[in-house]
Amino acid sequence: MTSLTKHLKSLNCLSFQAAARHDFPTQAKLSTLSEAELMAWLYQDLGYAKSYDLFIGTLLVKTQSVVDEAATESLQARFRDCLQYASSNIKREIAMFESILDRGESIEISESQKLAVQKYDDLFSQAGSGDKSLLYGLVVLWTTEVYYMEAWVPTELPGDIEPTKSTQVMEDVSGSFSVREALQMLKLNWTSIDFQDFVSLIEHLVDEVHALTHSTEGEVNSLEEACGMVLQLEDQFWPSLERTRMIEPFSSKRGHSV
């Protein structure tokens, strides 16, 4: 029997492959984006990251109630490891984004970027709501991370640097970084062995929970729709390389929507 994640990948093969060919991450990997373009992207990604952080919190609550019913102790431990990694990693990224963006510089951002962040905020809120299953939330999480891995893992690292452990890359994000230094640290983080292991762990958890819960045909259809929706949002989320609007200086004291 085909696993759920293999099934979802087969339905969306071209969309997953397109991640690595999108113009924005391609230019980011080549380090050819301007500082203004990078700043606008970090501003946008901060909004996403804060929504993601709240979403991970809702999944942790769901695992405590759902996983305890039918799961082995090993499965429970892997859930905790997976979601705690996601939470600590995104918190480090948020701290880095805010340390760079809180310098009072004006940032150009398009209306489409603002809309993309709001759509992701809505999706994470929906996926983490009480009427959505743990499996639905895991599929949303898995799809976002697989797409991102496909976008970044082909990165050519300077000087043939080997992939490293993400904890070695982002242990301390309290210092002062230029936006280009931050991009390099993020590239190393997103091409790290830790990150690839994390994505693999989510995939195994999705398939195990699917096997435990015996999803109906209607539930599988809902999971297919969730995967397709995430892939559509991911493709729309990359900023256009044309900026259309100047916003006021960033402040980390604002809410998470942008």
C-alpha positions in Angstrom: 0.0 0.0 0.0 1.4 3.4 -1.0 2.1 5.7 2.0 0.2 8.9 2.3 3.2 11.1 1.7 4.2 9.2 -1.4 0.6 9.6 -2.6 0.6 13.3 -2.0 4.0 13.7 -3.7 2.8 11.8 -6.8 -0.3 14.1 -7.0 1.9 17.2 -6.8 5.2 16.1 -8.4 5.6 19.1 -10.6 4.7 21.6 -7.8 7.4 20.1 -5.5 10.0 20.2 -8.3 9.1 23.8 -9.2 10.3 24.9 -5.8 14.0 24.6 -6.8 13.4 26.5 -10.0 11.6 29.6 -8.6 13.3 32.8 -9.5 13.6 34.3 -6.0 15.3 31.4 -4.2 17.4 30.8 -7.3 18.7 34.4 -7.1 19.1 34.1 -3.3 21.2 31.0 -3.6 23.4 32.9 -6.1 23.6 35.9 -3.8 22.5 38.2 -6.6 19.6 39.9 -4.8 19.9 43.5 -3.7 19.9 44.3 0.0 16.5 46.0 -0.4 15.0 42.8 -1.9 16.5 40.7 0.9 15.2 43.1 3.6 11.7 43.0 2.1 11.8 39.2 2.1 13.0 39.0 5.7 10.2 41.3 6.7 7.7 39.1 4.9 9.2 35.9 6.3 9.0 37.3 9.8 5.2 37.5 9.5 5.2 33.9 8.3 7.5 32.7 11.1 5.3 34.2 13.8 2.2 32.5 12.4 4.2 29.2 12.1 5.3 29.5 15.7 1.7 29.7 16.9 0.7 26.8 14.6 3.4 24.6 16.1 2.0 25.4 19.6 -1.4 24.2 18.5 0.0 20.9 17.1 1.9 20.3 20.4 -1.5 20.5 22.2 -3.1 18.2 19.7 -0.4 15.5 20.1 -0.9 15.5 23.8 -4.6 14.5 23.4 -4.6 12.4 20.3 -1.3 10.6 20.3 -1.7 9.4 23.9 -4.8 7.4 22.9 -3.2 4.9 20.5 0.5 5.6 20.1 3.6 3.9 21.4 6.0 5.6 23.8 8.4 5.8 20.9 5.9 7.6 18.7 5.1 10.1 21.4 8.8 10.9 21.9 9.3 11.4 18.2 6.4 13.9 18.1 7.9 15.8 21.0 11.3 15.9 19.3 9.9 16.9 16.0 7.7 19.8 17.2 10.2 21.0 19.8 12.9 21.2 17.0 10.4 23.1 14.9 9.6 25.5 17.7 13.2 26.2 18.8 14.4 26.6 15.1 11.6 29.1 14.2 12.2 31.1 17.4 15.9 31.5 16.5 14.9 32.7 13.0 12.4 35.2 14.5 15.1 36.5 16.8 17.5 36.9 13.9 14.9 38.6 11.7 13.9 41.1 14.4 17.5 41.9 15.2 18.0 42.9 11.6 14.7 44.6 10.9 14.5 46.5 14.1 17.1 49.0 12.9 14.5 51.5 11.8 15.1 51.2 8.1 12.3 51.7 5.6 11.4 48.6 3.6 9.7 48.3 0.3 7.0 45.6 0.2 4.2 44.9 -2.3 0.6 44.4 -1.5 0.9 40.9 -2.9 3.5 40.1 -0.2 1.2 41.4 2.5 -1.6 39.3 1.1 0.6 36.2 1.0 1.5 36.5 4.7 -2.2 36.9 5.6 -3.1 33.8 3.6 -0.6 31.8 5.4 -1.8 33.2 8.7 -5.3 32.1 7.8 -4.1 28.6 6.7 -2.1 28.0 9.9 -5.0 29.2 12.0 -7.4 26.9 10.2 -5.1 23.9 10.3 -4.5 24.3 14.0 -8.2 24.8 14.9 -10.2 22.3 16.9 -12.2 21.0 14.0 -9.1 19.9 12.1 -7.4 16.7 12.9 -3.8 16.2 14.0 -3.1 14.5 10.7 -4.4 17.5 8.8 -2.1 19.8 10.7 0.8 17.5 10.1 0.2 17.4 6.4 0.2 21.2 6.3 3.5 21.3 8.2 5.1 18.5 6.1 4.1 20.2 2.8 5.6 23.5 3.8 8.8 22.0 5.0 9.3 19.6 2.0 8.7 22.5 -0.4 11.2 24.7 1.5 13.8 21.9 1.5 13.4 21.4 -2.2 14.0 25.1 -2.7 17.1 25.4 -0.6 18.9 22.0 -0.4 20.4 22.3 -3.9 22.2 25.4 -2.7 25.9 25.6 -3.7 27.7 26.5 -0.5 30.8 28.7 -0.8 34.1 26.8 -0.9 32.3 23.4 -1.1 31.3 23.7 2.6 29.8 20.5 3.8 26.2 20.6 5.2 26.4 21.2 8.9 24.3 20.8 12.0 21.8 23.6 12.3 22.7 24.0 16.0 26.2 24.9 14.9 24.9 27.5 12.6 22.3 29.4 14.7 23.3 28.8 18.3 23.6 32.5 19.0 21.5 34.9 17.0 21.8 37.7 19.6 24.6 39.5 17.8 24.5 42.1 15.1 24.3 40.8 11.5 24.2 42.3 8.1 21.3 41.1 6.0 23.8 39.2 3.7 25.4 37.5 6.7 21.9 36.5 7.9 21.1 35.1 4.5 24.3 33.0 4.6 23.4 31.7 8.1 19.9 30.8 7.0 21.1 29.0 3.9 23.4 26.9 6.0 20.5 26.2 8.4 18.1 25.2 5.7 20.7 22.9 4.0 21.8 21.4 7.3 21.6 17.7 8.1 19.4 18.6 11.1 16.8 20.2 8.8 16.8 17.3 6.3 16.4 14.9 9.2 13.6 17.0 10.6 11.7 16.9 7.3 12.2 13.1 7.1 10.9 12.8 10.7 7.7 14.7 9.9 7.2 12.5 6.8 7.4 9.3 8.9 5.0 10.8 11.5 2.5 11.7 8.9 2.5 8.2 7.5 2.3 6.6 11.0 -0.6 8.7 12.1 -2.4 8.0 8.9 -1.9 4.3 9.4 -3.1 4.6 13.0 -6.2 6.6 12.3 -7.5 4.7 9.2 -8.6 7.8 7.3 -11.7 7.7 5.2 -11.8 8.5 1.5 -13.3 11.9 2.4 -10.6 12.6 4.9 -7.9 11.7 2.4 -9.5 14.1 -0.1 -9.3 16.8 2.5 -5.6 16.0 3.0 -5.0 16.2 -0.7 -6.7 19.6 -0.8 -4.6 20.8 2.1 -1.4 19.8 0.4 -2.4 21.4 -2.9 -3.4 24.6 -1.0 0.0 24.9 0.7 1.9 24.4 -2.5 -0.1 27.1 -4.2 0.6 29.5 -1.3 4.3 28.6 -1.3 4.6 29.5 -4.9 2.8 32.8 -4.3 4.8 33.5 -1.2 8.1 34.2 -2.9 8.4 37.9 -3.4 8.2 39.4 -6.8 11.5 41.1 -7.7 9.6 44.3 -8.3 8.7 46.4 -5.3 5.7 48.7 -5.4 5.1 50.1 -1.9 7.2 51.8 0.8 6.2 51.1 4.4 7.2 52.8 7.6 10.2 51.5 9.6 9.8 48.1 11.1 9.3 47.6 14.8 9.3 44.2 16.5 6.7 45.4 18.9 4.0 45.1 16.2 1.7 42.1 15.9 2.7 39.2 13.7 0.6 40.2 10.6 2.3 42.5 8.1 
